[in-house]
Structures are given as C-alpha cells and as structure tokens.
Amino acid sequence: MSRTRSLHILRPGLLSTVQDRGRYGLQHLGVVPCGPMDPVAFELANALVGNRNGEAALEITVLGPEIEFECAALVAICGAQFDVTLDGRALPLNRPVFVEEKSHLKTGRALVGSRAYLAVAGGIATAPVLASRSTYLPAGFGGLEGRLLRTGDVLPLVPNSPALARSRYASMASKKTLSNGLRSVTWSAPALTLPEREPIVIHAMEGRHHALFDAAAQRAFFEATWKVTPDSNRMGFRLAGPALALAGALEILSEPTCLGTVQVPANGLPIALMADHQTIGGYPKIAEIAAADVPRLAQLMPGGTLQFARCTLPQAGELRRVLRQRLAAALRTLTWMYGE
C-alpha cells in the first residue's frame, strides 16, 4: 500500500478551494467565518462519508477538478449536479463511493446548480489557521496556502484515511456494487438547495437604509428580476437589473455587514454579500437576505435569475427553522445508514 495519504490535483477546475465550517468569533478583528458557500450541501457531503465534525472538504465551482487518489478513500460529492467520472465510469452523486488507490476522478461542468462539495472520510488535512482550514481568498490564508488550487497541488489526508474508508464502508447498510463496477450504496442524500425553475425566489427583509431609497427603487428591488453577473465571486454576487437610486444625497459611516446583506454602491446595482464578504462597509443596505435562502442563492450560476420576496424577521426565522429541521432529518437518516 502506498504510504502517501493525499489527493493529487491534475487539473484544478475553475474555482476550487478547501473549506471547513469556517472560523468564528473573529469578525471584530476583520476576519469573517468564510466556510462553504452552501453549508447545507457541505454538511450532507461530510455526513455521507461518516464525518461528524464538519471536516475540511473541497468546494468545486461551475467547472470541477481532475484528481488522482494516492490512497484508497471513501468519497461523496454533494450539492450541484456535475458530470463526474471515476476511471471513466459515471460516479453517482449524493452517495458514498469507495475509491481504490490510484483512481482518477474527473469532474466536468455543473449541469444544475454551481457548487458541490467533495468530502473524504477523515477530511482534508491542510494546516489549520486560526482554528480553521477554510480558505480565505481575500486575505490569502487557510486551505492550501490561502489560494485557489493549481495543477500539481497535493492535498494531504488524515494518516488513517484508507483504514477509515474500509471500516466505514464495511459498516454501511445496503452496500452495492454498481453495474459499472463502482462500490457504493443503494441510498442517497436529498438535494435541499438546488435551484428550482428560475427565477428563484429569495426572501429578504428591508435593510437598515431601505427607507433612504426613492419610491421607485424600493418597488423595483422587490418587483424586478435580477441576474447574477459573471464578475460575482465568494465575496459577493453582483446583480444586474434596474439601477436603484437614493432619495437624496447620503453619506454614511462604514458599519458592520453580514452574510446576506444587500448593499447598493454608487452605480445603483445591488451586491449580495456571500461567504467571504468584508466585515464592514459604507454602502447603503437596502435589504438583508433570510439566512435559509443564502445557500440556494449560492447555487445560482452566473447568468442565473432571481426575484426578491419581502419577508419579516419572524418569517425569516421560520424559514430557517424548517431548513434546519429538513437537514437534521437527513443527517439522522445518514447516521442510521452507518449502523450508528
């Protein structure tokens, strides 16, 4: 057996980074949690391979990587639907698959959604920074040297990764060798965040500065169909649509921002802040997106469309409760499949 416990990146894909649950408690120092753009799909991917603590996984975006496994592994890809093969054979999504040493995984383009998570039993074992392995691209730390993956990179796995893969696969209920020879199971995780027919509906509350926009802008924000522009990234989704004008001249002090804040810069086109957003900003805030809808927004491709639906704080709380309930039910089911 090879002594190497790693993933060898043959091709990095468009935007592939190492992410765990994120680093919390540091926003007062200018460090946001980062972490997965779609934490729901991330949690399901980890659960599918028996990881219980949000171990680091690979976030892949729109066009995925090619990877050689330097050891046997138990893997799962969850989130967006990608065209994925393992040694030329179609790899099933949303379920665990046992991967042999020296296997070659090839990920094509996303077919539905835009982001998926490749989890490995035991997790990716890059060095933690500030108690997290999440890549923070704006500051250049975490993950692998704080950057996107490149051709030739080697991602370390935990030393007992092959043993974990074999023991966890052996403990699973309803194991099955598929018709193409891959070793998997008959069950799968649900897709909880994939976009439905576009434009998708994103619930949002009026923001701190909503009343400072003119009446036409206030109407347009909730009535227009917005398009995610190609220059969107992990910091924020820039939205194309009608320009939103303030009712008058306005100067505001920079103040805290959060995941889901919708700011409007001088050009009048809103920016929805995402996982790598800045901790403070001086643009007026027209809205705050309900937390439950941020993962669904994160799954939109560039060019994807959405509409905002007005909601209240209690309604946003109920949306979050329902999503957590659905995720908890799925995680319980996956735990049972491991005989635990």
C-alpha positions in Angstrom: 0.0 0.0 0.0 1.2 3.5 -0.8 2.5 5.5 2.2 1.1 8.7 0.7 -2.3 9.8 2.0 -3.2 12.6 -0.3 -5.1 13.9 -3.3 -3.0 14.9 -6.4 -4.6 17.7 -8.3 -4.2 17.0 -12.1 -6.4 19.9 -13.1 -7.8 22.4 -10.6 -11.1 23.4 -12.2 -12.4 26.9 -12.2 -12.6 27.9 -8.5 -11.7 25.0 -6.2 -10.8 25.7 -2.5 -10.5 23.8 0.7 -13.3 24.8 3.1 -14.5 23.6 6.5 -17.3 25.0 8.6 -15.4 28.3 9.0 -13.6 30.3 11.7 -15.9 32.2 14.1 -15.5 34.9 16.7 -13.0 37.0 14.8 -15.2 39.5 12.8 -14.2 42.2 15.3 -10.7 41.7 14.0 -11.7 41.9 10.4 -11.8 38.1 9.8 -15.1 36.7 8.5 -16.0 33.0 9.0 -15.5 32.1 5.3 -16.5 28.4 5.0 -18.7 26.8 2.4 -20.9 28.9 0.2 -23.6 26.2 0.5 -23.3 24.9 4.1 -26.2 22.6 3.7 -24.6 20.6 0.8 -21.3 20.7 2.7 -22.8 19.2 5.8 -24.5 16.4 3.8 -21.3 15.6 1.9 -19.5 15.1 5.2 -22.2 13.0 6.6 -22.3 10.8 3.6 -18.7 9.7 4.3 -19.2 9.4 8.1 -17.6 12.7 9.1 -19.4 14.2 12.1 -17.4 17.4 12.8 -17.5 19.4 9.6 -14.1 18.2 8.4 -12.5 20.1 5.6 -13.7 19.3 2.1 -13.2 20.6 -1.4 -15.6 23.2 -2.7 -15.8 23.0 -6.5 -17.4 25.7 -8.6 -19.0 25.5 -12.1 -16.1 23.5 -13.7 -14.6 20.9 -11.4 -11.1 19.4 -11.0 -9.4 16.2 -12.0 -7.9 14.4 -9.1 -5.8 11.3 -8.6 -6.2 9.4 -5.3 -2.9 8.4 -3.8 -4.6 6.0 -1.4 -8.0 4.2 -1.0 -10.7 6.6 0.1 -14.4 6.9 0.8 -15.7 10.0 -1.0 -19.0 11.8 -1.7 -19.9 14.7 -3.9 -23.0 16.6 -2.8 -24.6 19.9 -4.0 -24.7 20.9 -7.6 -25.1 18.2 -10.2 -21.8 17.8 -12.0 -20.8 15.4 -14.8 -18.3 13.2 -12.8 -16.4 10.0 -13.7 -14.1 7.8 -11.8 -11.6 5.9 -14.1 -14.0 6.7 -16.9 -17.1 5.3 -15.1 -20.0 7.6 -14.1 -19.7 8.4 -10.4 -23.1 8.6 -8.6 -23.7 11.9 -6.7 -25.1 12.4 -3.3 -23.9 9.0 -2.0 -20.7 7.5 -0.7 -18.4 5.7 -3.1 -15.3 3.6 -2.2 -12.4 4.7 -4.3 -9.3 2.5 -4.9 -5.7 3.7 -4.7 -4.5 5.5 -7.9 -8.1 6.1 -9.1 -8.6 9.1 -11.4 -11.6 11.3 -10.7 -12.7 13.8 -13.5 -15.3 16.5 -12.8 -16.8 18.3 -15.8 -19.2 21.2 -15.8 -22.1 21.8 -13.5 -25.4 20.7 -15.0 -27.7 22.0 -12.3 -26.6 24.5 -9.6 -23.0 25.8 -9.5 -21.2 24.5 -6.3 -20.6 21.0 -4.9 -18.5 19.5 -2.1 -16.1 16.6 -2.4 -15.8 15.1 1.1 -13.4 12.4 2.0 -13.6 10.1 5.1 -11.5 11.8 7.7 -11.3 15.1 5.9 -8.6 17.1 4.1 -5.7 17.7 6.5 -4.2 21.0 5.5 -2.7 23.0 8.3 -5.4 25.0 10.3 -5.1 28.8 10.5 -7.0 30.5 13.4 -8.6 27.1 14.2 -10.0 26.5 10.7 -8.9 25.0 7.4 -11.2 27.3 5.4 -9.6 29.2 2.6 -9.9 33.0 3.0 -9.0 34.2 -0.5 -9.1 38.0 0.1 -6.5 37.7 2.9 -4.6 34.7 1.4 -4.6 32.3 4.3 -6.2 28.9 5.3 -6.8 26.0 2.9 -3.7 25.4 0.8 -1.5 28.5 1.0 -4.6 30.7 1.1 -5.3 30.3 -2.6 -7.2 28.5 -5.3 -6.0 25.0 -6.2 -3.4 24.7 -9.0 -2.3 21.9 -11.2 0.2 19.8 -9.4 -1.0 20.6 -5.9 -1.1 17.8 -3.3 -3.8 17.9 -0.6 -3.0 15.8 2.5 -5.5 13.5 4.0 -5.5 12.2 7.6 -3.0 9.4 8.1 -5.6 6.7 8.7 -7.7 7.7 5.7 -7.6 4.3 3.9 -8.5 2.4 7.2 -11.4 4.8 7.8 -12.6 4.3 4.2 -12.6 0.5 4.6 -14.2 0.4 8.1 -16.9 2.9 7.3 -17.8 1.3 4.0 -18.0 -2.1 5.7 -20.4 -0.7 8.3 -22.8 0.8 5.8 -26.3 -0.6 5.2 -27.3 -1.6 1.7 -23.9 -1.7 0.1 -23.9 -2.3 -3.6 -21.5 -2.9 -6.5 -23.0 -0.8 -9.3 -23.3 -2.0 -12.9 -20.2 -0.1 -13.8 -18.2 -1.8 -11.0 -18.1 1.1 -8.6 -18.7 0.2 -4.9 -21.4 2.4 -3.5 -24.8 2.1 -1.8 -28.5 2.0 -2.8 -29.4 5.1 -0.8 -28.6 8.8 -1.2 -28.8 12.2 0.4 -31.6 14.6 -0.7 -30.8 17.8 -2.7 -32.0 20.5 -0.4 -30.6 23.6 -2.0 -30.6 23.1 -5.8 -32.3 26.0 -7.7 -35.8 25.3 -8.9 -37.1 26.8 -12.1 -35.7 30.3 -12.5 -36.1 33.0 -11.5 -35.7 31.5 -8.0 -37.4 33.4 -5.1 -35.1 34.8 -2.4 -36.7 36.1 0.8 -35.4 39.3 2.1 -36.1 41.8 4.9 -36.0 45.6 4.4 -32.4 46.7 5.3 -31.2 49.4 7.6 -31.2 52.1 4.8 -34.2 50.8 2.8 -36.3 54.0 3.6 -33.5 56.2 2.2 -34.0 54.9 -1.4 -36.6 56.6 -3.6 -40.0 55.0 -4.0 -39.2 53.7 -7.5 -36.1 51.9 -6.2 -38.0 50.4 -3.2 -40.6 49.0 -5.6 -38.0 47.8 -8.2 -36.0 45.9 -5.6 -38.9 43.5 -4.8 -40.5 43.6 -8.3 -37.6 43.3 -10.7 -36.0 40.1 -12.0 -32.2 40.2 -11.1 -29.4 38.4 -12.9 -26.2 37.2 -11.3 -23.3 38.8 -13.2 -20.1 37.0 -14.3 -17.9 39.1 -12.0 -19.6 37.6 -8.9 -17.5 35.6 -6.5 -17.2 34.3 -3.0 -17.2 37.8 -1.6 -20.4 38.9 -3.2 -22.9 38.3 -6.0 -23.3 41.4 -8.2 -26.8 41.7 -9.6 -27.8 43.2 -12.9 -31.2 44.9 -13.2 -32.7 48.4 -12.7 -30.4 50.9 -11.1 -31.6 51.7 -7.5 -31.4 55.4 -6.7 -31.4 57.1 -3.3 -34.0 59.7 -2.4 -31.2 62.2 -1.8 -27.5 62.7 -1.2 -26.3 60.4 1.6 -23.1 59.9 3.5 -22.9 57.0 6.0 -20.1 55.7 8.2 -18.7 52.3 7.5 -20.5 49.8 9.7 -20.7 46.0 10.1 -22.0 43.8 7.4 -23.0 40.2 7.5 -23.7 37.2 5.3 -26.7 38.1 3.1 -26.5 41.9 3.4 -27.5 43.5 0.2 -25.6 46.7 -0.4 -26.0 49.2 -3.2 -22.9 51.0 -4.5 -22.8 54.3 -6.4 -23.8 52.6 -9.7 -27.2 51.6 -8.2 -26.7 47.8 -8.8 -27.0 45.7 -5.7 -24.4 43.3 -4.3 -25.5 40.4 -2.1 -22.7 39.6 0.3 -21.6 36.0 0.5 -19.2 33.8 2.5 -16.0 35.8 2.0 -17.7 39.2 2.5 -15.9 42.2 4.1 -16.7 42.7 7.8 -17.6 46.4 7.4 -18.8 48.5 4.5 -20.0 52.0 3.7 -22.6 51.3 1.0 -26.3 51.7 2.0 -28.0 48.5 2.8 -31.3 48.0 1.1 -32.0 44.5 2.3 -31.0 41.5 4.4 -31.5 38.1 2.9 -33.1 35.4 5.0 -30.4 33.0 6.2 -32.2 30.0 4.9 -32.1 31.3 1.3 -28.4 32.1 1.2 -27.4 28.5 0.3 -29.9 28.5 -2.6 -28.6 31.8 -3.8 -25.1 30.4 -3.7 -26.1 27.7 -6.1 -27.0 30.1 -8.9 -24.8 30.1 -12.0 -23.5 33.4 -13.5 -26.5 34.5 -15.6 -28.9 32.8 -13.2 -32.0 34.9 -12.3 -33.8 35.6 -9.0 -36.6 37.7 -7.5 -36.7 39.1 -4.0 -39.8 38.4 -1.9 -40.4 40.7 1.1 -40.4 38.9 4.5 -40.4 39.8 8.2 -37.8 38.7 10.8 -40.2 36.1 12.3 -40.9 34.7 8.8 -37.1 34.5 8.1 -36.8 32.7 11.4 -39.4 30.2 10.4 -37.7 29.6 7.0 -34.5 28.9 8.9 -36.3 26.5 11.4 -37.8 24.5 8.5 -34.5 24.2 6.7 -32.7 23.1 9.9 -35.5 20.5 10.5 -35.1 19.1 7.0 -31.3 19.0 7.3 -31.4 17.4 10.7 -33.8 14.7 9.4 -31.5 13.9 6.5 -28.5 13.7 8.8 -30.3 11.3 11.2 -31.1 9.1 8.3 -27.5 9.0 7.1 -26.3 8.2 10.6 -28.7 5.2 10.7 -27.2 4.0 7.4 -23.9 3.7 9.2 -25.4 1.4 11.8 -25.0 4.0 14.5 
